[in-house]
């Protein structure tokens, strides 16, 4: 717990430092003015894209859990995802959100190894789609061709994804055969059995099949495209004259940077990246940070919803206990 608390405090410190640097370069009146001029109707429409994104994420997990022989419904998985987002707003530690999702997915059927495999495979797909979509938007944006470092970033991440898939899933069948053949006895037997079970779960994704892969990638792509649409609507609400391609690759870069476990909820990283990435396109600091803050509010809507659901569940249980 002390280590997790230290990690959380470190994230808060990084976020506070980055935000201080951002606001040091930004007159607060510019930010307030940009937010005050935002079109409320377009902001509302942009936020209404969040429910379908959350639903698509639940269906995506449902497809993966079915590959592991798990029987949770889409509704149950949606509840798990929303609760995970809620607790992730407050719990210390970079793995806290993932641990909550793993616990809640595994608890109904006790399938811990299967749940872990689902979470890891889902994260690989999420990053892969973000990289692929970002690269496609970058190639479609003639104004971004001078940003060659973006191509390097996507290339490095693509290589890391390939290595990660091979290590976690691609070689799992071979590792499973080796682990099964050379299973030890005595004190190592129990942890070795757990290793075998984990490799069995991973091996299912090593041969998941074209249909399921297509479904998962398609659902993930649809979710990311809805998020790009949301960002486009928010940019239009702020009267920013930016193409869909520009906003698309900038969102991907920002999303990938926020996956780094160095800040709290991406605060500071998001604002700083928007400030730097939008500057070459003539966007001043006020509107750039305003766009990042509107995206931040959109991002925590799932957590707020999850908190309300958790509160309703708690109150319902309390009511039944007092009857």
ZADO-1210 file (C-alpha; in nm, 4 decimals, padded with zeros to 6 digits):
<atoms>
<atom x="00.0000" y="00.0000" z="00.0000" code="UNK" pos="1"/>
<atom x="00.2871" y="00.2404" z="00.0812" code="UNK" pos="2"/>
<atom x="00.4410" y="00.1748" z="-00.2593" code="UNK" pos="3"/>
<atom x="00.1057" y="00.2366" z="-00.4311" code="UNK" pos="4"/>
<atom x="00.0538" y="00.5559" z="-00.2321" code="UNK" pos="5"/>
<atom x="00.3999" y="00.6795" z="-00.3278" code="UNK" pos="6"/>
<atom x="00.3219" y="00.6030" z="-00.6931" code="UNK" pos="7"/>
<atom x="-00.0058" y="00.7937" z="-00.6693" code="UNK" pos="8"/>
<atom x="00.1604" y="01.0927" z="-00.5026" code="UNK" pos="9"/>
<atom x="00.4276" y="01.0878" z="-00.7719" code="UNK" pos="10"/>
<atom x="00.1578" y="01.1014" z="-01.0393" code="UNK" pos="11"/>
<atom x="-00.0119" y="01.3918" z="-00.8640" code="UNK" pos="12"/>
<atom x="00.3202" y="01.5742" z="-00.8450" code="UNK" pos="13"/>
<atom x="00.3891" y="01.5186" z="-01.2161" code="UNK" pos="14"/>
<atom x="00.0384" y="01.6333" z="-01.3122" code="UNK" pos="15"/>
<atom x="00.0663" y="01.9414" z="-01.0889" code="UNK" pos="16"/>
<atom x="00.4086" y="02.0289" z="-01.2316" code="UNK" pos="17"/>
<atom x="00.2986" y="01.9908" z="-01.5932" code="UNK" pos="18"/>
<atom x="-00.0201" y="02.1889" z="-01.5315" code="UNK" pos="19"/>
<atom x="00.1824" y="02.4631" z="-01.3631" code="UNK" pos="20"/>
<atom x="00.4086" y="02.4828" z="-01.6688" code="UNK" pos="21"/>
<atom x="00.1079" y="02.4937" z="-01.9017" code="UNK" pos="22"/>
<atom x="-00.0739" y="02.7649" z="-01.7097" code="UNK" pos="23"/>
<atom x="00.2477" y="02.9608" z="-01.6691" code="UNK" pos="24"/>
<atom x="00.2524" y="02.9957" z="-02.0487" code="UNK" pos="25"/>
<atom x="-00.1208" y="03.0600" z="-02.0674" code="UNK" pos="26"/>
<atom x="-00.3085" y="03.3650" z="-01.9422" code="UNK" pos="27"/>
<atom x="-00.6072" y="03.2314" z="-01.7473" code="UNK" pos="28"/>
<atom x="-00.8322" y="03.4886" z="-01.9131" code="UNK" pos="29"/>
<atom x="-00.7564" y="03.3302" z="-02.2537" code="UNK" pos="30"/>
<atom x="-00.8666" y="02.9897" z="-02.1294" code="UNK" pos="31"/>
<atom x="-01.1827" y="03.1249" z="-01.9653" code="UNK" pos="32"/>
<atom x="-01.2622" y="03.3233" z="-02.2784" code="UNK" pos="33"/>
<atom x="-01.2186" y="03.0187" z="-02.5037" code="UNK" pos="34"/>
<atom x="-01.4421" y="02.8047" z="-02.2818" code="UNK" pos="35"/>
<atom x="-01.6996" y="03.0841" z="-02.2565" code="UNK" pos="36"/>
<atom x="-01.7258" y="03.1081" z="-02.6354" code="UNK" pos="37"/>
<atom x="-01.7729" y="02.7312" z="-02.6805" code="UNK" pos="38"/>
<atom x="-02.0963" y="02.6267" z="-02.8510" code="UNK" pos="39"/>
<atom x="-02.2898" y="02.4372" z="-02.5791" code="UNK" pos="40"/>
<atom x="-02.4946" y="02.2386" z="-02.8322" code="UNK" pos="41"/>
<atom x="-02.1853" y="02.0978" z="-03.0047" code="UNK" pos="42"/>
<atom x="-02.0287" y="02.0213" z="-02.6661" code="UNK" pos="43"/>
<atom x="-02.3421" y="01.8293" z="-02.5658" code="UNK" pos="44"/>
<atom x="-02.3476" y="01.6335" z="-02.8926" code="UNK" pos="45"/>
<atom x="-01.9787" y="01.5509" z="-02.8467" code="UNK" pos="46"/>
<atom x="-02.0448" y="01.4165" z="-02.4974" code="UNK" pos="47"/>
<atom x="-02.3373" y="01.2079" z="-02.6234" code="UNK" pos="48"/>
<atom x="-02.0853" y="00.9951" z="-02.8141" code="UNK" pos="49"/>
<atom x="-01.9596" y="00.8579" z="-02.4820" code="UNK" pos="50"/>
<atom x="-02.2465" y="00.6115" z="-02.4070" code="UNK" pos="51"/>
<atom x="-02.2002" y="00.4207" z="-02.7356" code="UNK" pos="52"/>
<atom x="-01.8232" y="00.4175" z="-02.6773" code="UNK" pos="53"/>
<atom x="-01.8777" y="00.2597" z="-02.3352" code="UNK" pos="54"/>
<atom x="-02.1201" y="00.0059" z="-02.4826" code="UNK" pos="55"/>
<atom x="-01.8799" y="-00.0873" z="-02.7633" code="UNK" pos="56"/>
<atom x="-01.6075" y="-00.1390" z="-02.5032" code="UNK" pos="57"/>
<atom x="-01.8325" y="-00.3765" z="-02.3107" code="UNK" pos="58"/>
<atom x="-01.9178" y="-00.5763" z="-02.6243" code="UNK" pos="59"/>
<atom x="-01.5483" y="-00.5900" z="-02.7081" code="UNK" pos="60"/>
<atom x="-01.4718" y="-00.7426" z="-02.3656" code="UNK" pos="61"/>
<atom x="-01.7695" y="-00.9767" z="-02.4054" code="UNK" pos="62"/>
<atom x="-01.6253" y="-01.1212" z="-02.7274" code="UNK" pos="63"/>
<atom x="-01.2914" y="-01.1798" z="-02.5542" code="UNK" pos="64"/>
<atom x="-01.4453" y="-01.3358" z="-02.2434" code="UNK" pos="65"/>
<atom x="-01.6421" y="-01.5757" z="-02.4635" code="UNK" pos="66"/>
<atom x="-01.3124" y="-01.6909" z="-02.6163" code="UNK" pos="67"/>
<atom x="-01.2048" y="-01.7802" z="-02.2607" code="UNK" pos="68"/>
<atom x="-01.5251" y="-01.9699" z="-02.1794" code="UNK" pos="69"/>
<atom x="-01.6567" y="-01.6992" z="-01.9467" code="UNK" pos="70"/>
<atom x="-02.0312" y="-01.6337" z="-01.9282" code="UNK" pos="71"/>
<atom x="-02.0749" y="-01.2709" z="-01.8184" code="UNK" pos="72"/>
<atom x="-02.3304" y="-01.0718" z="-02.0152" code="UNK" pos="73"/>
<atom x="-02.2592" y="-00.7443" z="-02.1935" code="UNK" pos="74"/>
<atom x="-02.4543" y="-00.5638" z="-01.9208" code="UNK" pos="75"/>
<atom x="-02.2442" y="-00.7211" z="-01.6449" code="UNK" pos="76"/>
<atom x="-01.9205" y="-00.6325" z="-01.8243" code="UNK" pos="77"/>
<atom x="-02.0428" y="-00.2756" z="-01.8800" code="UNK" pos="78"/>
<atom x="-02.1055" y="-00.2486" z="-01.5048" code="UNK" pos="79"/>
<atom x="-01.7535" y="-00.3792" z="-01.4383" code="UNK" pos="80"/>
<atom x="-01.5997" y="-00.1296" z="-01.6816" code="UNK" pos="81"/>
<atom x="-01.7879" y="00.1659" z="-01.5321" code="UNK" pos="82"/>
<atom x="-01.6958" y="00.0666" z="-01.1766" code="UNK" pos="83"/>
<atom x="-01.3340" y="00.0290" z="-01.2863" code="UNK" pos="84"/>
<atom x="-01.3318" y="00.3795" z="-01.4297" code="UNK" pos="85"/>
<atom x="-01.4849" y="00.5155" z="-01.1096" code="UNK" pos="86"/>
<atom x="-01.2328" y="00.3571" z="-00.8733" code="UNK" pos="87"/>
<atom x="-00.9538" y="00.4477" z="-01.1112" code="UNK" pos="88"/>
<atom x="-01.0297" y="00.8148" z="-01.0381" code="UNK" pos="89"/>
<atom x="-00.9131" y="00.7751" z="-00.6794" code="UNK" pos="90"/>
<atom x="-00.7120" y="00.4581" z="-00.6184" code="UNK" pos="91"/>
<atom x="-00.3337" y="00.4972" z="-00.5931" code="UNK" pos="92"/>
<atom x="-00.0976" y="00.2970" z="-00.8079" code="UNK" pos="93"/>
<atom x="-00.0631" y="00.2636" z="-01.1839" code="UNK" pos="94"/>
<atom x="-00.2193" y="-00.0849" z="-01.1845" code="UNK" pos="95"/>
<atom x="-00.5131" y="-00.0050" z="-00.9551" code="UNK" pos="96"/>
<atom x="-00.7715" y="00.0257" z="-01.2303" code="UNK" pos="97"/>
<atom x="-00.6559" y="-00.2935" z="-01.3969" code="UNK" pos="98"/>
<atom x="-00.6599" y="-00.4774" z="-01.0653" code="UNK" pos="99"/>
<atom x="-01.0207" y="-00.3709" z="-00.9994" code="UNK" pos="100"/>
<atom x="-01.1287" y="-00.4824" z="-01.3481" code="UNK" pos="101"/>
<atom x="-00.9452" y="-00.8145" z="-01.3062" code="UNK" pos="102"/>
<atom x="-01.1040" y="-00.8754" z="-00.9650" code="UNK" pos="103"/>
<atom x="-01.4566" y="-00.7925" z="-01.0806" code="UNK" pos="104"/>
<atom x="-01.4282" y="-00.9955" z="-01.4014" code="UNK" pos="105"/>
<atom x="-01.2827" y="-01.2984" z="-01.2244" code="UNK" pos="106"/>
<atom x="-01.5058" y="-01.2978" z="-00.9143" code="UNK" pos="107"/>
<atom x="-01.8333" y="-01.4478" z="-01.0555" code="UNK" pos="108"/>
<atom x="-01.6675" y="-01.7636" z="-01.1918" code="UNK" pos="109"/>
<atom x="-01.3275" y="-01.7585" z="-01.0230" code="UNK" pos="110"/>
<atom x="-01.1491" y="-01.7442" z="-01.3595" code="UNK" pos="111"/>
<atom x="-00.8486" y="-01.5366" z="-01.2637" code="UNK" pos="112"/>
<atom x="-00.6071" y="-01.6493" z="-01.5340" code="UNK" pos="113"/>
<atom x="-00.8725" y="-01.6107" z="-01.8028" code="UNK" pos="114"/>
<atom x="-00.9624" y="-01.2597" z="-01.6857" code="UNK" pos="115"/>
<atom x="-00.5981" y="-01.1532" z="-01.6853" code="UNK" pos="116"/>
<atom x="-00.5537" y="-01.2846" z="-02.0398" code="UNK" pos="117"/>
<atom x="-00.8634" y="-01.0907" z="-02.1517" code="UNK" pos="118"/>
<atom x="-00.7361" y="-00.7645" z="-02.0004" code="UNK" pos="119"/>
<atom x="-00.3859" y="-00.7989" z="-02.1483" code="UNK" pos="120"/>
<atom x="-00.5118" y="-00.8955" z="-02.4944" code="UNK" pos="121"/>
<atom x="-00.7638" y="-00.6097" z="-02.4895" code="UNK" pos="122"/>
<atom x="-00.4896" y="-00.3596" z="-02.4014" code="UNK" pos="123"/>
<atom x="-00.2749" y="-00.4836" z="-02.6904" code="UNK" pos="124"/>
<atom x="-00.5657" y="-00.4381" z="-02.9321" code="UNK" pos="125"/>
<atom x="-00.6444" y="-00.0908" z="-02.7936" code="UNK" pos="126"/>
<atom x="-00.2862" y="00.0275" z="-02.8430" code="UNK" pos="127"/>
<atom x="-00.2580" y="-00.1365" z="-03.1854" code="UNK" pos="128"/>
<atom x="-00.5740" y="00.0335" z="-03.3125" code="UNK" pos="129"/>
<atom x="-00.4658" y="00.3703" z="-03.1683" code="UNK" pos="130"/>
<atom x="-00.1293" y="00.3377" z="-03.3452" code="UNK" pos="131"/>
<atom x="-00.2799" y="00.2210" z="-03.6758" code="UNK" pos="132"/>
<atom x="-00.5523" y="00.4850" z="-03.6788" code="UNK" pos="133"/>
<atom x="-00.3089" y="00.7586" z="-03.5792" code="UNK" pos="134"/>
<atom x="-00.0707" y="00.6587" z="-03.8588" code="UNK" pos="135"/>
<atom x="-00.3557" y="00.6564" z="-04.1135" code="UNK" pos="136"/>
<atom x="-00.4679" y="01.0064" z="-04.0104" code="UNK" pos="137"/>
<atom x="-00.1064" y="01.1299" z="-04.0141" code="UNK" pos="138"/>
<atom x="-00.0564" y="01.0015" z="-04.3690" code="UNK" pos="139"/>
<atom x="-00.3838" y="01.1673" z="-04.4732" code="UNK" pos="140"/>
<atom x="-00.2792" y="01.5052" z="-04.3295" code="UNK" pos="141"/>
<atom x="-00.0560" y="01.6958" z="-04.5752" code="UNK" pos="142"/>
<atom x="00.0154" y="01.9606" z="-04.3137" code="UNK" pos="143"/>
<atom x="00.1635" y="01.7034" z="-04.0748" code="UNK" pos="144"/>
<atom x="00.4280" y="01.5576" z="-04.3056" code="UNK" pos="145"/>
<atom x="00.6932" y="01.7743" z="-04.1407" code="UNK" pos="146"/>
<atom x="00.6277" y="01.6061" z="-03.8059" code="UNK" pos="147"/>
<atom x="00.8549" y="01.3094" z="-03.8833" code="UNK" pos="148"/>
<atom x="00.8931" y="01.2198" z="-03.5161" code="UNK" pos="149"/>
<atom x="00.5313" y="01.0982" z="-03.5219" code="UNK" pos="150"/>
<atom x="00.6251" y="00.8318" z="-03.7760" code="UNK" pos="151"/>
<atom x="00.9164" y="00.7243" z="-03.5557" code="UNK" pos="152"/>
<atom x="00.6852" y="00.7037" z="-03.2522" code="UNK" pos="153"/>
<atom x="00.4312" y="00.4896" z="-03.4352" code="UNK" pos="154"/>
<atom x="00.7086" y="00.2690" z="-03.5734" code="UNK" pos="155"/>
<atom x="00.8616" y="00.2044" z="-03.2311" code="UNK" pos="156"/>
<atom x="00.5202" y="00.1297" z="-03.0800" code="UNK" pos="157"/>
<atom x="00.4362" y="-00.1084" z="-03.3659" code="UNK" pos="158"/>
<atom x="00.7560" y="-00.3025" z="-03.2987" code="UNK" pos="159"/>
<atom x="00.6796" y="-00.3091" z="-02.9258" code="UNK" pos="160"/>
<atom x="00.3288" y="-00.4418" z="-02.9974" code="UNK" pos="161"/>
<atom x="00.4646" y="-00.7238" z="-03.2111" code="UNK" pos="162"/>
<atom x="00.7163" y="-00.8199" z="-02.9432" code="UNK" pos="163"/>
<atom x="00.4494" y="-00.7976" z="-02.6713" code="UNK" pos="164"/>
<atom x="00.2070" y="-01.0184" z="-02.8634" code="UNK" pos="165"/>
<atom x="00.4722" y="-01.2798" z="-02.9370" code="UNK" pos="166"/>
<atom x="00.5876" y="-01.2898" z="-02.5748" code="UNK" pos="167"/>
<atom x="00.2397" y="-01.2983" z="-02.4188" code="UNK" pos="168"/>
<atom x="00.0367" y="-01.4977" z="-02.6694" code="UNK" pos="169"/>
<atom x="00.2258" y="-01.6010" z="-02.9812" code="UNK" pos="170"/>
<atom x="00.4596" y="-01.8459" z="-02.8067" code="UNK" pos="171"/>
<atom x="00.2166" y="-01.9514" z="-02.5332" code="UNK" pos="172"/>
<atom x="00.1348" y="-02.2886" z="-02.6940" code="UNK" pos="173"/>
<atom x="00.5027" y="-02.3838" z="-02.7079" code="UNK" pos="174"/>
<atom x="00.5566" y="-02.2617" z="-02.3509" code="UNK" pos="175"/>
<atom x="00.2504" y="-02.4593" z="-02.2403" code="UNK" pos="176"/>
<atom x="00.3863" y="-02.7825" z="-02.3862" code="UNK" pos="177"/>
<atom x="00.7227" y="-02.7263" z="-02.2199" code="UNK" pos="178"/>
<atom x="00.5666" y="-02.6353" z="-01.8825" code="UNK" pos="179"/>
<atom x="00.3355" y="-02.9379" z="-01.8935" code="UNK" pos="180"/>
<atom x="00.6141" y="-03.1762" z="-01.9855" code="UNK" pos="181"/>
<atom x="00.8586" y="-03.0602" z="-01.7199" code="UNK" pos="182"/>
<atom x="00.6129" y="-03.0060" z="-01.4361" code="UNK" pos="183"/>
<atom x="00.7976" y="-03.0292" z="-01.1005" code="UNK" pos="184"/>
<atom x="00.6795" y="-03.1950" z="-00.7848" code="UNK" pos="185"/>
<atom x="00.6734" y="-03.0814" z="-00.4266" code="UNK" pos="186"/>
<atom x="00.6624" y="-02.7181" z="-00.3221" code="UNK" pos="187"/>
<atom x="00.6748" y="-02.5893" z="-00.6814" code="UNK" pos="188"/>
<atom x="00.3788" y="-02.7969" z="-00.7990" code="UNK" pos="189"/>
<atom x="00.1058" y="-02.5492" z="-00.6958" code="UNK" pos="190"/>
<atom x="00.2586" y="-02.2324" z="-00.8493" code="UNK" pos="191"/>
<atom x="00.3510" y="-02.4400" z="-01.1554" code="UNK" pos="192"/>
<atom x="-00.0155" y="-02.5390" z="-01.1958" code="UNK" pos="193"/>
<atom x="-00.1105" y="-02.1715" z="-01.1880" code="UNK" pos="194"/>
<atom x="00.1525" y="-02.1006" z="-01.4545" code="UNK" pos="195"/>
<atom x="00.0103" y="-02.3782" z="-01.6719" code="UNK" pos="196"/>
<atom x="-00.3415" y="-02.2376" z="-01.6306" code="UNK" pos="197"/>
<atom x="-00.2201" y="-01.8895" z="-01.7287" code="UNK" pos="198"/>
<atom x="-00.0463" y="-02.0310" z="-02.0366" code="UNK" pos="199"/>
<atom x="-00.3630" y="-02.2213" z="-02.1276" code="UNK" pos="200"/>
<atom x="-00.5593" y="-01.8957" z="-02.1152" code="UNK" pos="201"/>
<atom x="-00.2971" y="-01.7120" z="-02.3197" code="UNK" pos="202"/>
<atom x="-00.2832" y="-01.9932" z="-02.5765" code="UNK" pos="203"/>
<atom x="-00.6543" y="-01.9471" z="-02.6486" code="UNK" pos="204"/>
<atom x="-00.5738" y="-01.6003" z="-02.7794" code="UNK" pos="205"/>
<atom x="-00.2788" y="-01.7383" z="-02.9740" code="UNK" pos="206"/>
<atom x="-00.5385" y="-01.9114" z="-03.1926" code="UNK" pos="207"/>
<atom x="-00.8407" y="-01.6908" z="-03.1320" code="UNK" pos="208"/>
<atom x="-00.9560" y="-01.7115" z="-03.4935" code="UNK" pos="209"/>
<atom x="-01.0136" y="-01.4577" z="-03.7694" code="UNK" pos="210"/>
<atom x="-01.3804" y="-01.3963" z="-03.6875" code="UNK" pos="211"/>
<atom x="-01.3191" y="-01.2966" z="-03.3259" code="UNK" pos="212"/>
<atom x="-01.0120" y="-01.0890" z="-03.4113" code="UNK" pos="213"/>
<atom x="-01.2105" y="-00.9057" z="-03.6793" code="UNK" pos="214"/>
<atom x="-01.4955" y="-00.8424" z="-03.4362" code="UNK" pos="215"/>
<atom x="-01.2672" y="-00.7128" z="-03.1594" code="UNK" pos="216"/>
<atom x="-01.0634" y="-00.4909" z="-03.3927" code="UNK" pos="217"/>
<atom x="-01.3823" y="-00.3610" z="-03.5579" code="UNK" pos="218"/>
<atom x="-01.5410" y="-00.2740" z="-03.2234" code="UNK" pos="219"/>
<atom x="-01.2222" y="-00.1045" z="-03.1067" code="UNK" pos="220"/>
<atom x="-01.1926" y="00.0898" z="-03.4321" code="UNK" pos="221"/>
<atom x="-01.5554" y="00.2055" z="-03.4070" code="UNK" pos="222"/>
<atom x="-01.4936" y="00.3205" z="-03.0499" code="UNK" pos="223"/>
<atom x="-01.1839" y="00.5192" z="-03.1491" code="UNK" pos="224"/>
<atom x="-01.3602" y="00.6753" z="-03.4493" code="UNK" pos="225"/>
<atom x="-01.6443" y="00.7897" z="-03.2228" code="UNK" pos="226"/>
<atom x="-01.3849" y="00.9480" z="-02.9941" code="UNK" pos="227"/>
<atom x="-01.2280" y="01.1232" z="-03.2933" code="UNK" pos="228"/>
<atom x="-01.5751" y="01.2483" z="-03.3919" code="UNK" pos="229"/>
<atom x="-01.6211" y="01.3775" z="-03.0386" code="UNK" pos="230"/>
<atom x="-01.2904" y="01.5660" z="-03.0576" code="UNK" pos="231"/>
<atom x="-01.3867" y="01.7126" z="-03.3967" code="UNK" pos="232"/>
<atom x="-01.7181" y="01.8348" z="-03.2522" code="UNK" pos="233"/>
<atom x="-01.5428" y="01.9913" z="-02.9525" code="UNK" pos="234"/>
<atom x="-01.2924" y="02.1610" z="-03.1840" code="UNK" pos="235"/>
<atom x="-01.5813" y="02.2995" z="-03.3893" code="UNK" pos="236"/>
<atom x="-01.7482" y="02.4141" z="-03.0675" code="UNK" pos="237"/>
<atom x="-01.4336" y="02.6180" z="-02.9983" code="UNK" pos="238"/>
<atom x="-01.4299" y="02.7469" z="-03.3594" code="UNK" pos="239"/>
<atom x="-01.0982" y="02.5736" z="-03.4356" code="UNK" pos="240"/>
<atom x="-01.0369" y="02.5378" z="-03.8085" code="UNK" pos="241"/>
<atom x="-00.8644" y="02.1974" z="-03.8034" code="UNK" pos="242"/>
<atom x="-00.9134" y="01.9021" z="-04.0357" code="UNK" pos="243"/>
<atom x="-01.0396" y="01.5637" z="-03.9190" code="UNK" pos="244"/>
<atom x="-00.7041" y="01.4112" z="-04.0161" code="UNK" pos="245"/>
<atom x="-00.5103" y="01.6586" z="-03.8011" code="UNK" pos="246"/>
<atom x="-00.7323" y="01.6055" z="-03.4990" code="UNK" pos="247"/>
<atom x="-00.7253" y="01.2289" z="-03.5549" code="UNK" pos="248"/>
<atom x="-00.3496" y="01.1787" z="-03.5352" code="UNK" pos="249"/>
<atom x="-00.3101" y="01.4348" z="-03.2567" code="UNK" pos="250"/>
<atom x="-00.5695" y="01.2466" z="-03.0521" code="UNK" pos="251"/>
<atom x="-00.3842" y="00.9191" z="-03.1090" code="UNK" pos="252"/>
<atom x="-00.0513" y="01.0656" z="-02.9995" code="UNK" pos="253"/>
<atom x="-00.2097" y="01.2241" z="-02.6933" code="UNK" pos="254"/>
<atom x="-00.3912" y="00.9007" z="-02.6037" code="UNK" pos="255"/>
<atom x="-00.0707" y="00.6979" z="-02.6311" code="UNK" pos="256"/>
<atom x="00.1210" y="00.9485" z="-02.4181" code="UNK" pos="257"/>
<atom x="-00.1514" y="00.9367" z="-02.1512" code="UNK" pos="258"/>
<atom x="-00.1089" y="00.5591" z="-02.1274" code="UNK" pos="259"/>
<atom x="00.2288" y="00.6211" z="-01.9660" code="UNK" pos="260"/>
<atom x="00.1893" y="00.5731" z="-01.5874" code="UNK" pos="261"/>
<atom x="00.3356" y="00.9116" z="-01.5013" code="UNK" pos="262"/>
<atom x="00.0341" y="01.1326" z="-01.4307" code="UNK" pos="263"/>
<atom x="-00.3053" y="01.1278" z="-01.2605" code="UNK" pos="264"/>
<atom x="-00.5829" y="01.0715" z="-01.5172" code="UNK" pos="265"/>
<atom x="-00.3539" y="01.2119" z="-01.7862" code="UNK" pos="266"/>
<atom x="-00.3803" y="01.5633" z="-01.6448" code="UNK" pos="267"/>
<atom x="-00.0874" y="01.7753" z="-01.7498" code="UNK" pos="268"/>
<atom x="00.0187" y="01.5275" z="-02.0179" code="UNK" pos="269"/>
<atom x="-00.3008" y="01.5887" z="-02.2165" code="UNK" pos="270"/>
<atom x="-00.2862" y="01.9656" z="-02.1764" code="UNK" pos="271"/>
<atom x="00.0845" y="01.9856" z="-02.2549" code="UNK" pos="272"/>
<atom x="00.0576" y="01.7605" z="-02.5601" code="UNK" pos="273"/>
<atom x="-00.2373" y="01.9558" z="-02.7009" code="UNK" pos="274"/>
<atom x="-00.0538" y="02.2822" z="-02.6422" code="UNK" pos="275"/>
<atom x="00.2585" y="02.1629" z="-02.8262" code="UNK" pos="276"/>
<atom x="00.0927" y="01.9611" z="-03.1037" code="UNK" pos="277"/>
<atom x="-00.1672" y="02.2234" z="-03.1975" code="UNK" pos="278"/>
<atom x="00.0743" y="02.5195" z="-03.1977" code="UNK" pos="279"/>
<atom x="00.2177" y="02.4464" z="-03.5486" code="UNK" pos="280"/>
<atom x="-00.1390" y="02.4605" z="-03.6821" code="UNK" pos="281"/>
<atom x="-00.1929" y="02.8149" z="-03.5564" code="UNK" pos="282"/>
<atom x="-00.3941" y="02.7273" z="-03.2448" code="UNK" pos="283"/>
<atom x="-00.3142" y="02.9565" z="-02.9539" code="UNK" pos="284"/>
<atom x="-00.2669" y="02.8347" z="-02.5986" code="UNK" pos="285"/>
<atom x="-00.6154" y="02.9247" z="-02.4708" code="UNK" pos="286"/>
<atom x="-00.8219" y="02.7253" z="-02.7223" code="UNK" pos="287"/>
<atom x="-00.5701" y="02.4351" z="-02.7180" code="UNK" pos="288"/>
<atom x="-00.5951" y="02.3891" z="-02.3413" code="UNK" pos="289"/>
<atom x="-00.9720" y="02.4486" z="-02.3544" code="UNK" pos="290"/>
<atom x="-01.0011" y="02.1584" z="-02.6010" code="UNK" pos="291"/>
<atom x="-00.7929" y="01.9350" z="-02.3749" code="UNK" pos="292"/>
<atom x="-01.0073" y="02.0179" z="-02.0707" code="UNK" pos="293"/>
<atom x="-01.3289" y="01.9474" z="-02.2610" code="UNK" pos="294"/>
<atom x="-01.1812" y="01.6116" z="-02.3650" code="UNK" pos="295"/>
<atom x="-01.0887" y="01.5451" z="-02.0016" code="UNK" pos="296"/>
<atom x="-01.4471" y="01.6050" z="-01.8875" code="UNK" pos="297"/>
<atom x="-01.5701" y="01.3693" z="-02.1604" code="UNK" pos="298"/>
<atom x="-01.3227" y="01.1067" z="-02.0462" code="UNK" pos="299"/>
<atom x="-01.4387" y="01.1000" z="-01.6851" code="UNK" pos="300"/>
<atom x="-01.8093" y="01.0684" z="-01.7696" code="UNK" pos="301"/>
<atom x="-01.7776" y="00.6905" z="-01.7489" code="UNK" pos="302"/>
<atom x="-01.6204" y="00.7166" z="-01.4037" code="UNK" pos="303"/>
<atom x="-01.8952" y="00.9481" z="-01.2814" code="UNK" pos="304"/>
<atom x="-02.1590" y="00.7077" z="-01.4145" code="UNK" pos="305"/>
<atom x="-01.9804" y="00.4183" z="-01.2491" code="UNK" pos="306"/>
<atom x="-01.9759" y="00.6051" z="-00.9194" code="UNK" pos="307"/>
<atom x="-02.3503" y="00.6654" z="-00.9355" code="UNK" pos="308"/>
<atom x="-02.4090" y="00.2964" z="-01.0103" code="UNK" pos="309"/>
<atom x="-02.1853" y="00.1872" z="-00.7218" code="UNK" pos="310"/>
<atom x="-02.3691" y="00.4268" z="-00.4885" code="UNK" pos="311"/>
<atom x="-02.7065" y="00.2900" z="-00.6048" code="UNK" pos="312"/>
<atom x="-02.5882" y="-00.0671" z="-00.5462" code="UNK" pos="313"/>
<atom x="-02.4596" y="00.0202" z="-00.1989" code="UNK" pos="314"/>
<atom x="-02.7784" y="00.1997" z="-00.0994" code="UNK" pos="315"/>
<atom x="-02.9909" y="-00.0848" z="-00.2350" code="UNK" pos="316"/>
<atom x="-02.7948" y="-00.3367" z="-00.0269" code="UNK" pos="317"/>
<atom x="-02.8254" y="-00.1182" z="00.2801" code="UNK" pos="318"/>
<atom x="-03.2004" y="-00.0956" z="00.2256" code="UNK" pos="319"/>
<atom x="-03.2352" y="-00.4731" z="00.2001" code="UNK" pos="320"/>
<atom x="-03.0248" y="-00.5241" z="00.5115" code="UNK" pos="321"/>
<atom x="-03.2473" y="-00.2918" z="00.7189" code="UNK" pos="322"/>
<atom x="-03.5706" y="-00.4654" z="00.6170" code="UNK" pos="323"/>
</atoms>
